[in-house]
Amino acid sequence: MELDKNKDAEKKKETIQDKADQWIDKTEEFIADAADKIHESETYRKADQSIEKVTQKVFHKAGKWWAKSEHYFKNKDKK
């Protein structure tokens, strides 16, 4: 009788764990599908292009500032 109770308890634990694993798998699949839809969307493409333009402008400005600072420090001793 005690063995039957232990087996039933193990089955319940396994069933709960199996269900949890199934839910996790379904959730991961849902998130992956949602991410794919977002990446394929027109809005994402436009946002990506905007970010690319802004990044280029920032690095361009940073390059100009770097060049000005180098010029300043090189000519600082000459003055």
N, C-alpha and C positions, 0 to 999 in steps of 0.2 A: 504494500500500500504506500509506504514511504517512497519507494522508487518511482511509482507512478506520479506522485506529487512533484518529485525532483525533475522528472522528464517534462511534465507540464510546465513547470517554471522555466526550464531551459527553452522550451518551444516558444513561450511568450517572450522571453528575452531576445531570442533569435528573430522572432517576428517583428518586434519593435525595432530592432537594429536593422533588419532588412527594409522595413518601411522607411526608416530614417535615411538609409542609403539611397533608396528609390527617390525620396523627396529631394535629397541633395543632387542626385543625377538630373532630375527634372529641372531643378532650379538652375544648375549650371548650363543645361541645354537652353533654357529660356533666356538666360543672360547672354549666352553666345549668339543666339538668334537676334536678340534685341541689338546687340553691338554691331552685328553685320548689317542690320537694317539702317542703323544710324550712320555707319560708314558709307553706305551706298546712297544716302539721301543727298538731295541737292543742297539743302541747308548746310550740311556738314562740309560739302565741297566748297561752298562759298566762304564759310568760316575759315576753312583751311587756307584758302587763297588770301583772305584778309590777314590772317596771322603771318603768312609767309611775307607779304608786303611790309607789314609792320616790322617784322624781324629784320628784313633787309635794310629798312630805313634806320633802325636802331644801330645796327652794326656799321652802317655807313657813317652815321654821326659819330659813333665811338671811334671809328678810324680817323675821322677828321680831328677830333679832340686829341687823340693820341699823337697825331702828327704835329699839331700845334704845341702840345706839351713838350715833345722832343725838341722842336725848334726853339722853344723858349729856354729850355735847360741848356741847350748847346750854345745859344747866344748870350746866356746870362753872364758868363765869365768875360765875354768880350766887351761888355758895356762898362 
